[in-house]
């Protein structure tokens, strides 16, 4: 796909994502300065149609204070990969925002689709794998029910989950763990999305339904699921197998994520940038060249994770 076609497709998908309420998608901080930032948080919602882009605006009420979670001893317990009673899924992403700044976003999410969630985001400098908040920037908070929405009454929350518009925990739990079956589901979703672009006059059928374009869309769906919560170890392994089987996939050995962790990168070529490069260390998903991702289980909303899943 040419750069011009890529841009047209990205513009069209951004326009579609913007139709879903409560999920605006402004850019990350510009390299020239560090403005007060509203950034993109990994969510499996309408923004999943964009490879490497996902998010919800986070806001802090006047006078509301927040401090960094206290240090805790993290004990990996891979045998307990789903939340128990009074536990929540936990994910943390660290994104390189350029100019020496990093954005860290933490999400606590109920295992129930309509359950409560909390989101905390900071911008600052990197210290190991954590971001030290800029003193001039207050942490930004958001919470609600039926992540990433404010309320479970939202139409998008009540509608049937599907790829790619709302890949909820329900959908991920029911997703097939056979690579062939999962690939069929993703392919069907990509074809439907591409056809809608044709129907809207955004792209020609030849462009939208091109094998490489469909593969790139499928890669984007899996990235947003892997960035968020609810992907089981078995499903993650299945997704890696699907990624390696996509037409036009390029394998990049010794590829680093935003924190320098190294693994094998996979991307669909040709592509104008590295945002659609997914990095795996074996079957463990690390993130992308400009983002590192971690998953765990937390004993409460806003509390440090008690165990890590990857």
CORMO-V159936 format. One record per residue. N is the residue number from 1. RES is the residue in three letters. SS is DSSP state (H for helix, E for strand, - for the rest). OMEGA is omega in radians with two decimals (none if undefined). BURIAL is I if it has 16 or more other ideal C-beta (glycine too) atoms within 10 Angstrom, else O. Layout:
N | RES | SS | OMEGA | BURIAL
N | RES | SS | OMEGA | BURIAL
This chain:
1 | UNK | - | -3.13 | I
2 | UNK | - | 3.12 | O
3 | UNK | H | 3.13 | O
4 | UNK | H | 3.12 | O
5 | UNK | H | 3.10 | O
6 | UNK | H | -3.10 | I
7 | UNK | H | 3.12 | O
8 | UNK | H | 3.13 | I
9 | UNK | H | 3.13 | I
10 | UNK | H | 3.14 | O
11 | UNK | H | -3.12 | O
12 | UNK | H | -3.12 | I
13 | UNK | H | 3.06 | I
14 | UNK | H | 3.14 | O
15 | UNK | H | 3.12 | O
16 | UNK | H | -3.13 | I
17 | UNK | H | -3.10 | I
18 | UNK | - | -3.14 | O
19 | UNK | - | 3.13 | O
20 | UNK | - | -3.08 | I
21 | UNK | - | 3.00 | O
22 | UNK | - | -3.13 | I
23 | UNK | - | 3.07 | I
24 | UNK | - | -3.03 | O
25 | UNK | - | 3.08 | I
26 | UNK | - | -3.11 | O
27 | UNK | - | 3.01 | O
28 | UNK | - | -3.10 | I
29 | UNK | - | 3.11 | I
30 | UNK | - | -3.11 | O
31 | UNK | - | -3.01 | O
32 | UNK | - | -3.11 | O
33 | UNK | - | 3.12 | O
34 | UNK | - | -3.12 | I
35 | UNK | - | 3.01 | O
36 | UNK | - | -2.83 | O
37 | UNK | - | 2.91 | I
38 | UNK | - | -2.95 | I
39 | UNK | - | -2.97 | I
40 | UNK | - | -3.08 | I
41 | UNK | - | -3.14 | I
42 | UNK | - | 3.09 | I
43 | UNK | - | 3.08 | I
44 | UNK | - | -3.11 | I
45 | UNK | - | -3.06 | I
46 | UNK | H | -3.12 | I
47 | UNK | H | 3.12 | I
48 | UNK | H | 3.07 | I
49 | UNK | H | 3.14 | I
50 | UNK | - | 3.09 | I
51 | UNK | - | 3.07 | I
52 | UNK | - | 3.13 | I
53 | UNK | - | 3.05 | I
54 | UNK | - | 3.06 | I
55 | UNK | - | 3.06 | I
56 | UNK | - | 3.12 | I
57 | UNK | - | 3.11 | I
58 | UNK | - | -3.07 | I
59 | UNK | - | 3.12 | O
60 | UNK | - | -3.11 | O
61 | UNK | - | 3.14 | O
62 | UNK | - | 3.09 | O
63 | UNK | - | -3.12 | O
64 | UNK | - | -3.09 | O
65 | UNK | - | 3.11 | O
66 | UNK | - | 3.11 | O
67 | UNK | - | -3.11 | O
68 | UNK | - | 3.13 | O
69 | UNK | - | 3.13 | O
70 | UNK | - | 3.11 | O
71 | UNK | - | -3.12 | O
72 | UNK | - | 3.08 | O
73 | UNK | - | -3.09 | O
74 | UNK | - | -3.11 | O
75 | UNK | - | 3.14 | O
76 | UNK | - | 3.09 | O
77 | UNK | - | -3.02 | O
78 | UNK | - | -3.14 | O
79 | UNK | - | 3.12 | O
80 | UNK | - | -2.97 | O
81 | UNK | - | 3.09 | I
82 | UNK | - | -3.11 | O
83 | UNK | - | 3.02 | I
84 | UNK | - | 3.10 | O
85 | UNK | - | 3.11 | O
86 | UNK | - | 3.07 | O
87 | UNK | - | -3.07 | I
88 | UNK | E | 2.94 | I
89 | UNK | E | 3.12 | I
90 | UNK | E | 3.02 | I
91 | UNK | E | 3.12 | I
92 | UNK | E | 3.09 | I
93 | UNK | E | 3.07 | I
94 | UNK | E | -3.08 | I
95 | UNK | E | 3.07 | I
96 | UNK | E | -3.11 | I
97 | UNK | - | 3.12 | I
98 | UNK | - | 3.13 | O
99 | UNK | - | 3.12 | O
100 | UNK | - | -3.13 | O
101 | UNK | - | 3.09 | I
102 | UNK | E | 3.08 | I
103 | UNK | E | 3.08 | I
104 | UNK | E | -3.14 | I
105 | UNK | E | 3.07 | I
106 | UNK | E | 3.13 | I
107 | UNK | E | 3.00 | I
108 | UNK | E | -2.98 | I
109 | UNK | E | 3.08 | I
110 | UNK | - | 3.07 | I
111 | UNK | - | 3.08 | I
112 | UNK | - | -3.05 | O
113 | UNK | - | -3.09 | I
114 | UNK | - | -3.09 | I
115 | UNK | - | -3.09 | I
116 | UNK | E | 3.08 | I
117 | UNK | E | 3.09 | I
118 | UNK | E | -3.09 | I
119 | UNK | E | 3.13 | I
120 | UNK | E | -3.10 | I
121 | UNK | E | 3.11 | I
122 | UNK | E | 3.03 | I
123 | UNK | E | -3.11 | I
124 | UNK | E | -3.10 | I
125 | UNK | E | -3.06 | O
126 | UNK | E | 3.03 | I
127 | UNK | E | -3.01 | O
128 | UNK | - | 3.11 | O
129 | UNK | - | -3.13 | O
130 | UNK | E | 3.12 | I
131 | UNK | E | 3.06 | I
132 | UNK | E | -3.04 | O
133 | UNK | E | 3.01 | I
134 | UNK | - | -3.12 | O
135 | UNK | - | -3.12 | O
136 | UNK | - | -3.08 | O
137 | UNK | - | 3.09 | I
138 | UNK | - | 3.02 | O
139 | UNK | - | 3.14 | I
140 | UNK | E | -3.02 | I
141 | UNK | E | 2.99 | I
142 | UNK | E | 3.12 | I
143 | UNK | E | 3.14 | O
144 | UNK | E | 3.07 | I
145 | UNK | E | -3.13 | I
146 | UNK | - | -3.05 | I
147 | UNK | - | 0.11 | I
148 | UNK | - | -3.04 | I
149 | UNK | - | 3.14 | I
150 | UNK | - | -3.06 | O
151 | UNK | - | 3.12 | O
152 | UNK | - | 3.12 | O
153 | UNK | - | 3.13 | O
154 | UNK | - | -3.10 | I
155 | UNK | H | -3.11 | O
156 | UNK | H | 3.11 | I
157 | UNK | H | -3.08 | I
158 | UNK | H | -3.11 | O
159 | UNK | - | -3.10 | O
160 | UNK | - | 3.14 | O
161 | UNK | - | -3.12 | I
162 | UNK | E | 2.96 | O
163 | UNK | - | -0.20 | I
164 | UNK | - | -2.96 | I
165 | UNK | - | -3.11 | I
166 | UNK | E | 3.13 | I
167 | UNK | - | -3.03 | I
168 | UNK | - | 3.09 | I
169 | UNK | H | 3.12 | I
170 | UNK | H | -3.12 | O
171 | UNK | H | -3.12 | I
172 | UNK | H | 3.12 | I
173 | UNK | H | -3.10 | O
174 | UNK | H | -3.09 | O
175 | UNK | - | 3.14 | I
176 | UNK | - | 3.09 | O
177 | UNK | - | 2.96 | O
178 | UNK | - | -3.13 | O
179 | UNK | H | -3.12 | I
180 | UNK | H | -3.12 | O
181 | UNK | H | 3.12 | O
182 | UNK | H | 3.13 | I
183 | UNK | H | 3.10 | I
184 | UNK | H | 3.14 | O
185 | UNK | H | -3.13 | I
186 | UNK | H | 3.12 | I
187 | UNK | H | 3.14 | I
188 | UNK | H | 3.12 | O
189 | UNK | H | 3.14 | I
190 | UNK | H | 3.12 | I
191 | UNK | H | 3.13 | O
192 | UNK | H | 3.13 | O
193 | UNK | H | 3.13 | I
194 | UNK | H | 3.14 | I
195 | UNK | H | 3.11 | O
196 | UNK | H | 3.07 | O
197 | UNK | H | 3.08 | I
198 | UNK | H | -3.12 | O
199 | UNK | H | 3.13 | O
200 | UNK | - | 3.13 | O
201 | UNK | - | -3.13 | O
202 | UNK | - | -3.13 | I
203 | UNK | - | 3.02 | I
204 | UNK | - | 3.12 | O
205 | UNK | H | -3.14 | O
206 | UNK | H | -3.14 | O
207 | UNK | H | -3.02 | I
208 | UNK | H | -3.06 | I
209 | UNK | - | 3.09 | I
210 | UNK | - | -3.09 | I
211 | UNK | H | -3.11 | O
212 | UNK | H | -3.14 | I
213 | UNK | H | 3.11 | I
214 | UNK | H | 3.12 | I
215 | UNK | H | 3.13 | I
216 | UNK | H | 3.10 | I
217 | UNK | H | 3.12 | I
218 | UNK | H | 3.10 | I
219 | UNK | H | 3.12 | I
220 | UNK | H | 3.11 | I
221 | UNK | H | -3.11 | I
222 | UNK | H | 3.12 | I
223 | UNK | H | -3.10 | I
224 | UNK | H | 3.07 | I
225 | UNK | H | -3.12 | I
226 | UNK | H | 3.11 | I
227 | UNK | H | -3.06 | I
228 | UNK | - | -3.09 | I
229 | UNK | - | 2.96 | I
230 | UNK | - | 3.10 | I
231 | UNK | - | -3.13 | I
232 | UNK | - | 3.12 | O
233 | UNK | H | -3.14 | O
234 | UNK | H | 3.13 | O
235 | UNK | H | 3.10 | I
236 | UNK | H | 3.08 | I
237 | UNK | H | 3.11 | I
238 | UNK | H | 3.14 | I
239 | UNK | H | 3.11 | I
240 | UNK | H | 3.12 | I
241 | UNK | H | 3.10 | I
242 | UNK | H | 3.13 | I
243 | UNK | H | -3.08 | I
244 | UNK | H | -3.09 | O
245 | UNK | H | -3.09 | O
246 | UNK | - | 3.11 | I
247 | UNK | - | 3.13 | O
248 | UNK | - | -3.11 | I
249 | UNK | E | 3.08 | I
250 | UNK | E | -3.13 | O
251 | UNK | E | -3.10 | O
252 | UNK | E | -3.13 | O
253 | UNK | E | 3.04 | O
254 | UNK | E | 3.13 | O
255 | UNK | E | -3.08 | I
256 | UNK | E | 2.98 | O
257 | UNK | - | -3.04 | I
258 | UNK | - | -3.14 | I
259 | UNK | - | 3.10 | I
260 | UNK | - | 3.06 | O
261 | UNK | - | -2.99 | O
262 | UNK | E | 3.10 | O
263 | UNK | E | 3.13 | I
264 | UNK | E | -3.14 | I
265 | UNK | E | 3.10 | I
266 | UNK | E | 3.08 | I
267 | UNK | E | 3.09 | I
268 | UNK | E | -3.11 | I
269 | UNK | - | -0.05 | O
270 | UNK | - | 3.11 | O
271 | UNK | - | -3.03 | I
272 | UNK | - | -3.13 | O
273 | UNK | - | -3.06 | O
274 | UNK | - | -3.07 | O
275 | UNK | - | -3.11 | I
276 | UNK | - | 3.06 | I
277 | UNK | - | 3.10 | I
278 | UNK | E | -3.06 | I
279 | UNK | E | 3.11 | I
280 | UNK | E | 2.94 | I
281 | UNK | E | -2.94 | O
282 | UNK | - | 3.09 | O
283 | UNK | - | 3.14 | O
284 | UNK | E | 3.13 | I
285 | UNK | E | -3.13 | I
286 | UNK | E | -3.08 | I
287 | UNK | E | -3.12 | I
288 | UNK | E | 3.14 | I
289 | UNK | - | 3.14 | I
290 | UNK | - | -3.13 | I
291 | UNK | E | 3.03 | I
292 | UNK | E | -3.02 | I
293 | UNK | E | 3.10 | I
294 | UNK | E | 3.13 | I
295 | UNK | E | 3.12 | I
296 | UNK | E | 3.08 | I
297 | UNK | E | -3.12 | I
298 | UNK | E | -3.12 | I
299 | UNK | - | 3.11 | I
300 | UNK | - | 3.11 | O
301 | UNK | - | 3.11 | I
302 | UNK | - | -3.12 | O
303 | UNK | - | 3.12 | I
304 | UNK | - | 3.14 | I
305 | UNK | E | 3.11 | I
306 | UNK | E | 3.06 | I
307 | UNK | E | 3.14 | I
308 | UNK | E | -3.13 | I
309 | UNK | - | 3.13 | I
310 | UNK | - | none | I
